[in-house]
Amino acid sequence: MRHAGGKITVMGNALDFLGEHMCGGEIIVNGNTGILPGLSNNGGKIVIGGSTSRPGSEMAKGTIIVNGSVAEMMPVYKAEGTEDVDGVTYKKYTGDVIVGGKGLLYIK
C-alpha cells in the first residue's frame, strides 16, 4: 500500500539512510543527518537543518533541502545555478541523472 502524505519532525540529529525509498510526505530534521539521506527518494521532501553527506543517491523525484554543508556530493547531479526557496537562496541541482531522475537538491 502506498501512502502519499504525512510529516515527521526530528528534533535532533538523524542517522544514515534517512527517508530511504520515500514515496511522499515530508521529513524535517532540525540537526544533521548521516550519509545518503533520501536514497532512492521517489516523491518525498526532506529538509535538513544541519549538514550531511551524499544526499539523494538514485533519487527519481522528490526534493532534498540542506541548510548546512554537504561533506561529499554525489557526482550524479547537474548544477542548475541558484534558486530562492521560501526566501532563501540555494544552489540548485537536478538528478540523479544516472536513473533519469527529476529530483531537486537544494544546498545552502
C-alpha positions as CSV (number, residue, x, y, z in Angstrom):
1,M,0.0,0.0,0.0
2,R,1.4,3.4,-1.0
3,H,1.0,6.4,1.2
4,A,1.5,9.9,-0.2
5,G,1.3,12.1,2.9
6,G,2.3,12.7,6.4
7,K,5.1,14.6,8.2
8,I,7.8,13.6,10.5
9,T,9.9,16.1,12.5
10,V,13.2,15.0,14.1
11,M,14.2,17.4,16.9
12,G,17.9,16.5,16.8
13,N,20.2,14.5,14.5
14,A,19.3,11.5,12.4
15,L,21.3,8.6,11.3
16,D,22.3,7.2,7.8
17,F,19.7,6.5,5.0
18,L,17.1,8.9,6.4
19,G,14.0,8.7,4.1
20,E,15.3,5.7,2.0
21,H,12.7,4.8,-0.6
22,M,10.3,7.6,0.3
23,C,7.2,7.9,-1.9
24,G,5.7,11.1,-0.4
25,G,5.3,13.1,2.7
26,E,7.9,15.2,4.4
27,I,10.7,14.7,6.9
28,I,12.2,17.7,8.7
29,V,15.4,17.2,10.6
30,N,16.5,20.1,12.9
31,G,20.0,18.8,13.1
32,N,22.5,16.8,11.0
33,T,22.0,13.5,9.2
34,G,24.3,10.6,8.4
35,I,25.2,9.5,4.9
36,L,22.8,9.1,2.0
37,P,19.6,10.9,3.1
38,G,16.9,10.4,0.5
39,L,18.4,7.3,-1.0
40,S,16.0,6.2,-3.8
41,N,13.6,9.1,-3.0
42,N,10.6,8.8,-5.2
43,G,8.5,11.8,-4.3
44,G,9.0,12.9,-0.7
45,K,10.5,16.1,0.7
46,I,13.4,16.1,3.2
47,V,14.6,19.3,4.9
48,I,17.9,19.0,6.8
49,G,18.6,21.9,9.1
50,G,22.3,21.0,9.5
51,S,24.9,19.1,7.5
52,T,25.0,15.7,5.7
53,S,27.0,13.7,3.2
54,R,26.0,12.2,-0.3
55,P,22.3,13.3,-0.3
56,G,19.8,11.9,-2.9
57,S,21.6,9.0,-4.5
58,E,19.3,7.3,-7.0
59,M,16.6,9.9,-6.4
60,A,13.9,9.6,-9.2
61,K,11.8,12.5,-7.9
62,G,11.3,14.5,-4.8
63,T,13.2,17.3,-3.0
64,I,16.0,17.5,-0.6
65,I,17.0,20.8,1.1
66,V,20.2,21.1,3.0
67,N,20.7,24.1,5.2
68,G,24.2,23.2,6.3
69,S,27.2,21.8,4.5
70,V,27.5,18.7,2.3
71,A,30.7,16.8,3.1
72,E,30.6,14.8,-0.1
73,M,28.3,15.4,-3.1
74,M,27.1,12.6,-5.4
75,P,28.6,13.0,-8.9
76,V,25.2,12.2,-10.5
77,Y,23.7,15.7,-10.1
78,K,23.6,18.6,-12.6
79,A,24.3,22.1,-11.3
80,E,21.4,24.4,-12.3
81,G,22.6,27.7,-10.7
82,T,20.7,29.2,-7.8
83,E,17.1,29.4,-6.8
84,D,15.1,31.0,-4.0
85,V,13.1,28.7,-1.8
86,D,11.0,30.3,0.9
87,G,13.1,33.4,0.8
88,V,16.5,31.6,1.0
89,T,18.9,31.3,-1.9
90,Y,20.2,27.8,-2.5
91,K,22.5,26.1,-5.1
92,K,20.1,24.0,-7.2
93,Y,20.9,20.6,-8.6
94,T,18.8,18.1,-10.6
95,G,19.2,14.4,-10.9
96,D,20.0,11.6,-10.2
97,V,20.9,11.7,-13.9
98,I,22.0,8.0,-13.9
99,V,18.4,6.9,-13.2
100,G,16.8,9.6,-15.3
101,G,15.7,11.3,-12.1
102,K,13.8,14.5,-11.8
103,G,14.8,15.1,-8.2
104,L,15.6,18.5,-6.8
105,L,18.5,19.0,-4.5
106,Y,19.0,22.5,-2.8
107,I,22.1,23.2,-0.8
108,K,22.7,26.4,1.1
